[in-house]
Amino acid sequence: MRTIDMDHTGNDKDFDRRRELRSFLMQCRTSLAPIELGLPLTTRRRVQGLRRGEVAELIGVTVDWYRAFESGRPVRVSPQFVARVGSALRLTPAQQMTLFRLSFLEMYRLFELIPVRT
């Protein structure tokens, strides 16, 4: 039986994390042009930026596996995989930190405990 980690309002924290991961990765994909990464141009694109298949190709996994990761399905990933995703999407160091925080529930929980200084 799976236990669900609820926050103080009764929301599933892991659901929130996975939803945030999906949004973050989609935003990162749409900010890149295929030509910037040396990918061939196609005549018609239904999406702005990179397609999931192009990201999957760049990091060396199947489209289905990357889709599962990006859509927030509960898949296990390694730090090496997350680093490859960050590299393929040309993330800044701050964006890479965000990607790692969102990719691992333990890091997500840890960052919730760190007070934000303004």
C-alpha positions in Angstrom: 0.0 0.0 0.0 1.3 3.4 -1.0 1.4 6.1 1.6 0.6 9.6 0.4 2.7 12.5 1.9 0.2 15.2 2.6 1.0 18.8 3.4 -0.7 20.9 6.0 -3.6 21.7 3.7 -4.2 18.0 2.8 -2.6 18.1 -0.7 -0.4 15.3 -2.0 3.1 16.8 -2.0 4.4 14.4 -4.5 1.6 15.3 -6.9 2.5 18.9 -6.5 6.2 18.2 -7.1 5.5 16.1 -10.3 3.1 18.8 -11.6 5.8 21.4 -11.0 8.4 19.2 -12.8 6.2 18.8 -15.8 5.6 22.5 -16.1 9.3 23.3 -15.6 10.5 20.8 -18.3 7.9 21.9 -20.8 9.0 25.5 -20.3 12.6 24.6 -20.8 11.8 22.6 -24.0 9.9 25.4 -25.5 12.6 27.9 -24.9 15.1 26.1 -27.2 15.1 26.0 -30.9 16.2 22.8 -32.6 18.7 24.6 -34.8 20.5 25.8 -31.6 21.3 22.1 -30.8 22.2 21.1 -34.3 19.0 19.2 -34.9 17.6 19.1 -38.4 14.8 21.5 -39.3 11.6 20.0 -40.4 9.0 21.7 -42.5 6.2 21.7 -40.0 6.3 21.9 -36.3 3.2 21.7 -34.1 5.1 22.8 -31.0 7.4 25.6 -30.2 10.9 24.6 -29.2 12.0 21.0 -28.9 9.7 18.0 -29.2 9.9 15.3 -26.5 11.4 13.0 -29.0 14.2 15.3 -29.7 15.0 15.7 -26.0 14.8 11.9 -25.6 17.2 11.5 -28.5 19.7 14.0 -27.0 19.8 12.2 -23.7 19.7 8.6 -25.1 16.4 7.3 -23.8 13.2 6.3 -25.6 10.5 8.8 -26.2 8.1 6.9 -24.0 10.5 6.9 -21.1 11.2 10.6 -21.4 7.4 11.3 -21.7 6.8 9.3 -18.5 9.5 11.4 -16.7 8.3 14.8 -18.0 4.6 14.1 -17.4 5.4 13.4 -13.8 4.7 9.7 -13.7 6.4 8.0 -10.7 9.5 6.7 -12.4 12.9 6.3 -10.7 15.7 8.3 -12.2 19.4 8.6 -11.4 21.4 11.8 -10.8 23.3 11.0 -14.0 20.0 10.9 -16.0 18.9 14.2 -14.5 22.3 15.8 -15.3 21.9 14.6 -18.9 18.5 16.2 -19.1 19.9 19.4 -17.8 22.8 19.4 -20.2 20.5 18.6 -23.2 18.2 21.5 -22.3 21.2 23.8 -21.7 20.1 24.7 -18.3 21.8 27.3 -16.2 23.2 26.2 -12.8 20.2 27.6 -11.0 17.8 25.8 -13.4 19.8 22.6 -12.9 19.3 22.9 -9.2 15.6 23.4 -9.8 15.6 20.3 -12.0 17.3 18.2 -9.3 15.0 19.5 -6.6 11.9 18.6 -8.7 13.2 15.2 -9.8 13.7 13.7 -6.4 11.1 13.8 -3.7 13.7 13.8 -0.9 15.3 17.0 -2.3 11.9 18.6 -2.8 11.1 17.9 0.9 14.6 19.1 2.0 14.2 22.4 0.2 10.9 23.0 1.9 12.7 22.9 5.2 15.3 25.6 4.2 14.1 29.1 5.0 14.0 31.6 2.2 16.0 34.7 2.9 15.0 38.0 1.4 
